[in-house]
């Protein structure tokens, strides 16, 4: 019957008893503080891997810095473009209003001239 259940619903059984757990905890403590002597080839490989890790972290850091600078530059360009667009809109509105005002004035003048004649 348990075989038919999906994995997440199957009951989990503790394979390790409490005695084994206490031994494992002691083993991890000992293994943490025990010096492991590496073969010469292994130590060279280990040093190489550490150097490669440092190089990779440095490369990632510089790439992030460059990307951040590029993002700031792009943001500034977008802001400037938006300001220029708004200035252009204001200029066109001003020109349109001036044109409408001149048309209105000419209509008023024509009306005055036609009534005075």
Wavefront OBJ file of the C-alpha trace (Angstrom):
o trace
v 0.000 0.000 0.000
v 2.889 2.392 0.760
v 4.390 1.671 -2.638
v 1.345 3.191 -4.313
v 1.725 6.522 -2.477
v 3.641 9.356 -4.134
v 7.147 9.925 -2.790
v 6.319 13.039 -0.791
v 3.524 11.216 1.078
v 5.479 8.072 1.915
v 6.401 7.759 5.601
v 10.067 8.523 6.260
v 11.968 6.071 8.393
v 14.929 7.082 10.514
v 17.731 4.786 9.464
v 20.163 6.158 12.036
v 19.532 5.565 15.723
v 20.433 8.018 18.481
v 23.663 6.139 19.325
v 24.882 6.449 15.755
v 23.950 10.148 15.678
v 26.103 10.936 18.704
v 29.032 9.081 17.132
v 28.552 10.989 13.891
v 28.548 14.337 15.696
v 31.809 13.411 17.374
v 33.246 12.264 14.061
v 32.412 15.570 12.383
v 34.121 17.463 15.186
v 37.225 15.327 14.845
v 37.170 15.522 11.065
v 36.917 19.321 11.195
v 40.097 19.644 13.217
v 42.078 16.803 11.696
v 44.822 17.819 9.277
v 44.573 16.134 5.907
v 47.905 15.651 4.171
v 47.555 15.996 0.429
v 49.717 14.404 -2.194
v 51.970 16.856 -4.065
v 49.806 16.656 -7.163
v 46.629 17.154 -5.119
v 48.090 20.188 -3.350
v 49.052 21.733 -6.725
v 45.552 21.102 -8.037
v 44.079 22.553 -4.846
v 46.205 25.721 -5.150
v 45.284 26.050 -8.824
v 41.588 25.717 -8.019
v 41.881 28.402 -5.317
v 43.662 30.744 -7.747
v 41.042 30.103 -10.415
v 38.299 30.771 -7.881
v 39.882 34.096 -6.903
v 40.294 35.063 -10.572
v 36.677 34.141 -11.290
v 35.386 36.158 -8.319
v 37.477 39.146 -9.400
v 36.209 38.889 -12.979
v 32.601 38.700 -11.768
v 33.186 41.728 -9.534
v 34.634 43.799 -12.387
v 31.827 42.710 -14.727
v 29.229 43.806 -12.180
v 30.980 47.139 -11.731
v 31.090 47.708 -15.505
v 27.429 46.726 -15.837
v 26.519 49.109 -13.015
v 28.379 51.980 -14.704
v 26.739 51.146 -18.033
v 23.328 51.135 -16.332
v 23.985 54.544 -14.743
v 25.128 55.965 -18.085
v 22.048 54.608 -19.861
v 19.765 56.010 -17.165
v 21.374 59.440 -17.570
v 20.987 59.286 -21.358
v 17.317 58.337 -21.040
v 16.744 61.188 -18.588
v 18.423 63.676 -20.945
v 16.412 62.394 -23.907
v 13.206 62.754 -21.890
v 14.121 66.321 -20.937
v 14.879 67.206 -24.564
v 11.569 65.674 -25.640
v 9.679 67.717 -23.052
v 11.510 70.879 -24.143
v 10.504 70.155 -27.743
v 6.895 69.608 -26.702
v 6.900 72.927 -24.814
v 8.370 74.736 -27.832
v 5.775 73.269 -30.190
v 2.943 74.155 -27.779
v 4.302 77.673 -27.486
v 4.513 78.029 -31.278
v 0.971 76.654 -31.700
v -0.400 79.017 -29.057
v 1.391 81.958 -30.671
v -0.054 81.004 -34.077
v -3.561 80.630 -32.646
v -3.217 83.996 -30.905
v -2.110 85.691 -34.144
v -5.045 84.128 -36.015
v -7.432 85.314 -33.326
v -5.973 88.817 -33.458
v -6.266 88.931 -37.256
v -9.926 87.820 -37.019
v -10.607 90.564 -34.485
v -8.879 93.164 -36.706
v -10.845 92.023 -39.754
v -14.072 92.236 -37.756
v -13.204 95.739 -36.556
v -12.191 96.843 -40.065
v -15.377 95.449 -41.601
v -17.552 97.222 -39.036
v -15.721 100.521 -39.418
v -16.076 100.577 -43.238
l 1 2 3 4 5 6 7 8 9 10 11 12 13 14 15 16 17 18 19 20 21 22 23 24 25 26 27 28 29 30 31 32 33 34 35 36 37 38 39 40 41 42 43 44 45 46 47 48 49 50 51 52 53 54 55 56 57 58 59 60 61 62 63 64 65 66 67 68 69 70 71 72 73 74 75 76 77 78 79 80 81 82 83 84 85 86 87 88 89 90 91 92 93 94 95 96 97 98 99 100 101 102 103 104 105 106 107 108 109 110 111 112 113 114 115 116 117
